[in-house]
Amino acid sequence: MDFLAGCMGGAAGVLVGHPFDTVKVRLQVQSVDKPLYRGTFHCFQSIIRQESMLGLYKGIGSPMMGLTFINAIVFGVQGNTMRMLSEDTPMNQFLAGAAAGAIQCVICCPMELAKTQMQMQGTGEKKSSSRKVYKNSLDCLARIYQREGLRGVNRGMVTTLIRETPGFGVYFLAYDLLTRSLGCEPEDPYMIPKLLFAGGMSGIASWLSTYPVDVIKSRLQADGVGGKYQYSSIMDCTRKSIQREGWRVFTRGLTSTLLRAFPVNAATFATVTLFLLYVRPDDGPKDCEAAPGPHHAPLQQQAQPSSLFS
């Protein structure tokens, strides 16, 4: 039941946050010589004008398809790790979250590769004239596999690991510290708002801790969409990005990411909490315990910090 609640919460988070994620990716990978967008809100307006509202939801099939598997991994690994560590401390919350973040990259990396490639498809082209290279997320991964094999499908795996491992750790640590400091109790009438606030702020903290790595990951996974490859490795991408755009390159798309982080986690927590309260009215309020167990651990896709999150 907890797993089903988590899946529903994660789906709600994806629906709320995907438009912000599309804007983030477009801003992160656009050319510095011929930028299409002046900023977050201009990017929103341009996508809607040129590609309609559906343009904001390009690539949503991939995170939706991967959601069940990612949640199964995150919930299972985080819960089992906490039981193995036995003592419920902030550091153990970080370690359990980091373990969950690392292992779920097996699904997360190909999923985000397809999402990024789909989001970049038809960039800057009007809806009537845009060419579709990929029909959907599965077609995208199948074509990449045909061209590049398993290595191509797992492009960006190292940067995904570098982002997700500490990112999930920070998320669970921040959530644990916030719920403790807010004094969330089962009889508290402000239980749900406190949970939403804790989840939203934890998502923001997680993104801030690893955002520069996400910029490099997005650039590597979007590389070659227009037919031309620019980067040969993580270091090559980092070096070229800094040379062309300076250190500010690592804040590209940050505004849309932070705008997305809070409502995504709020939607996730609201859905999970209300679902559990509805199906388990007798023990639903226990989800407000200070240290989160596996049954109410917040999701990152998306957070991505995806993660889940995102």
C-alpha positions in Angstrom: 0.0 0.0 0.0 2.9 2.4 0.8 4.5 1.5 -2.5 1.2 2.3 -4.4 0.9 5.6 -2.5 4.4 6.5 -3.4 3.8 5.7 -7.1 0.7 7.9 -7.1 2.6 10.7 -5.4 5.5 10.5 -7.8 3.1 10.6 -10.8 1.5 13.7 -9.4 4.9 15.2 -9.0 5.9 14.4 -12.6 2.7 16.0 -13.9 3.3 19.2 -11.9 7.0 19.5 -12.5 7.7 18.3 -16.0 7.1 21.7 -17.7 9.7 23.3 -15.4 12.1 20.4 -16.2 11.7 21.0 -19.9 12.5 24.7 -19.5 15.5 23.8 -17.3 17.0 21.4 -19.9 16.4 23.9 -22.8 18.2 26.6 -20.8 21.1 24.3 -19.8 22.0 23.1 -23.2 21.2 26.1 -25.5 24.0 27.6 -27.5 25.8 30.5 -25.9 26.6 32.0 -29.4 22.9 31.9 -30.6 20.8 31.6 -27.5 17.1 31.0 -28.2 15.9 32.0 -24.7 16.6 35.1 -22.6 15.6 33.4 -19.3 13.1 31.1 -17.6 9.9 33.0 -18.4 10.9 33.8 -22.0 11.6 30.1 -22.5 8.1 29.2 -21.2 6.5 31.8 -23.5 8.6 30.7 -26.5 7.8 27.0 -26.1 4.1 27.6 -25.8 4.1 30.0 -28.7 6.1 27.7 -31.1 5.1 24.2 -29.9 1.9 24.7 -27.9 1.3 23.7 -24.3 2.2 20.1 -25.3 5.8 21.3 -26.0 6.2 21.7 -22.2 5.4 18.0 -21.8 7.8 16.6 -24.3 9.5 13.5 -23.0 7.1 13.0 -20.1 6.5 9.3 -21.1 10.0 8.3 -20.0 9.8 9.5 -16.4 6.3 8.2 -16.1 7.3 4.7 -17.4 10.4 4.6 -15.1 8.5 5.8 -12.0 7.3 2.4 -10.7 10.8 0.9 -11.0 12.6 3.8 -9.5 10.1 4.0 -6.6 10.5 0.3 -5.9 14.3 0.6 -5.8 14.3 3.8 -3.7 11.7 2.6 -1.2 13.3 -0.9 -0.9 16.9 0.2 -0.6 16.3 3.1 1.8 14.1 1.0 4.1 16.4 -2.0 4.1 19.5 0.2 4.6 17.9 1.9 7.6 17.0 -1.5 9.1 20.5 -2.7 8.6 22.0 0.5 10.2 19.4 -0.1 13.0 19.9 3.4 14.6 17.7 6.2 13.4 20.1 9.2 13.2 20.5 12.0 10.7 23.7 10.5 9.4 22.1 7.2 8.8 19.3 8.9 7.0 21.9 10.5 4.7 23.6 7.1 4.1 20.4 5.3 3.4 19.3 8.0 1.0 22.7 8.0 -0.7 22.5 4.2 -1.2 19.0 4.4 -2.7 20.1 7.2 -5.0 23.1 5.3 -6.3 21.3 2.1 -7.0 18.3 3.6 -8.7 20.6 5.2 -11.3 20.4 2.0 -13.3 16.8 3.0 -14.3 17.2 6.8 -13.8 20.0 7.3 -16.3 18.4 5.8 -19.4 15.1 7.3 -18.5 16.6 10.8 -18.2 18.6 10.3 -21.5 15.3 9.6 -23.4 13.6 12.5 -21.6 16.3 14.9 -22.4 16.5 13.9 -26.1 12.8 14.1 -26.4 12.7 17.6 -24.7 15.4 18.9 -27.1 13.6 17.5 -30.2 12.3 20.4 -32.4 13.9 23.1 -30.3 13.4 26.5 -31.8 11.2 25.2 -34.6 7.5 26.0 -35.2 5.1 23.2 -34.5 4.1 23.0 -38.2 7.6 22.6 -39.4 9.3 20.6 -36.6 10.7 17.2 -37.5 10.2 14.3 -35.1 13.3 12.1 -34.9 11.8 9.9 -32.2 8.1 8.9 -31.9 8.3 8.3 -28.1 10.6 7.5 -25.3 10.9 3.8 -26.1 11.6 4.5 -29.7 14.3 7.0 -28.6 16.1 4.4 -26.4 15.7 1.7 -29.1 17.3 3.9 -31.8 20.1 5.0 -29.5 20.8 1.3 -28.7 20.9 0.4 -32.4 23.4 3.2 -33.0 25.6 3.1 -29.9 24.7 -0.1 -27.9 24.5 -0.3 -24.1 27.1 2.4 -23.7 24.9 4.8 -25.6 21.8 4.0 -23.6 23.8 4.6 -20.4 25.3 7.9 -21.5 25.7 10.2 -18.5 25.7 7.4 -16.0 28.8 8.7 -14.1 27.3 12.2 -13.8 24.0 10.8 -12.8 25.7 8.8 -10.0 27.6 11.9 -8.9 24.3 13.8 -8.8 22.0 11.2 -7.3 24.1 9.7 -4.6 24.8 12.8 -2.5 21.5 14.4 -3.8 19.3 11.7 -2.2 21.5 11.7 0.9 20.9 15.5 1.3 17.2 15.1 0.6 16.6 12.5 3.4 19.0 14.3 5.8 17.2 17.7 5.2 13.8 16.1 5.6 14.8 14.4 8.8 16.2 17.6 10.3 13.2 19.7 9.2 10.6 17.3 10.5 12.4 17.1 13.8 12.8 20.9 14.1 9.1 21.5 13.1 8.0 19.2 15.9 5.5 17.4 13.7 3.2 15.3 15.9 0.3 13.0 15.0 -2.2 15.2 16.8 -0.9 18.4 15.2 -3.6 20.1 13.1 -0.9 21.5 10.9 0.6 18.1 10.2 0.1 18.1 6.4 1.3 21.7 5.8 4.4 20.9 7.9 5.1 17.8 5.8 4.6 19.7 2.6 7.0 22.4 3.8 9.6 19.9 4.9 9.4 18.0 1.6 9.5 21.1 -0.5 12.5 22.7 1.3 14.3 19.3 1.3 13.9 19.2 -2.5 15.4 22.7 -2.9 18.3 21.8 -0.6 19.0 18.6 -2.6 19.0 20.4 -5.9 21.3 23.2 -4.7 23.8 20.6 -3.4 24.3 19.0 -6.8 23.1 21.4 -9.5 26.4 22.1 -11.3 26.7 18.3 -11.9 23.2 18.3 -13.4 24.2 21.0 -15.9 27.0 18.8 -17.2 24.8 15.7 -17.2 22.1 17.5 -19.3 24.7 18.7 -21.8 26.2 15.2 -22.2 22.8 13.6 -22.6 21.6 16.2 -25.1 24.8 16.1 -27.1 24.3 15.0 -30.7 20.5 15.9 -30.9 21.2 18.2 -33.8 23.5 15.7 -35.4 26.8 17.2 -34.1 28.6 15.9 -31.1 30.6 18.5 -29.1 31.9 16.6 -26.0 34.1 13.6 -25.6 34.0 13.3 -21.8 32.8 14.8 -18.6 36.0 16.9 -18.2 35.8 18.0 -21.9 32.3 19.2 -21.4 33.1 21.0 -18.1 36.2 22.6 -19.6 34.4 23.8 -22.8 31.4 25.0 -20.9 33.5 27.2 -18.5 35.7 28.5 -21.4 32.6 29.6 -23.4 30.3 30.8 -20.6 32.3 31.2 -17.4 31.4 29.8 -14.0 27.8 31.2 -14.4 27.1 28.3 -16.7 26.5 26.1 -13.6 23.5 28.2 -12.7 21.8 27.9 -16.0 18.2 26.8 -15.5 18.5 27.1 -11.7 15.5 29.4 -11.4 13.1 27.0 -13.2 14.6 24.1 -11.2 13.9 25.8 -7.8 10.5 26.9 -9.0 9.8 23.3 -9.8 11.3 21.7 -6.7 8.9 23.0 -4.1 5.5 22.3 -5.9 6.7 18.9 -7.1 7.5 17.8 -3.6 4.3 19.4 -2.3 2.2 17.5 -4.9 4.0 14.3 -4.1 3.6 14.7 -0.3 -0.1 15.8 -0.6 -0.9 12.8 -2.8 0.9 10.2 -0.6 -0.5 11.6 2.6 -4.1 11.9 1.4 -4.0 8.4 -0.2 -2.7 6.8 3.0 -5.2 8.7 5.1 -8.0 7.4 2.9 -7.0 3.8 2.6 -5.6 3.5 6.2 -7.6 5.9 8.3 -6.4 4.2 11.5 -2.7 4.6 11.1 -2.4 7.2 8.4 -1.3 10.1 10.7 1.8 8.1 11.7 3.3 9.3 8.5 4.2 12.5 10.4 6.8 10.9 12.5 10.0 12.9 12.8 12.4 10.5 11.1 10.9 9.2 7.8 10.7 5.5 7.4 10.5 3.8 4.0 6.8 4.1 3.8 6.8 7.9 3.7 10.2 8.7 2.2 9.8 11.5 -0.3 10.4 10.8 -4.0 13.3 12.5 -6.1 12.4 12.1 -10.0 12.3 14.4 -11.1 14.1 14.9 -8.9 15.3 15.0 -9.2 16.0 15.5 -7.0 13.7 13.9 -10.1 14.6 13.3 -9.1 12.8 12.2 -7.9 14.3 15.5 -7.1 13.1 16.1 -8.9 
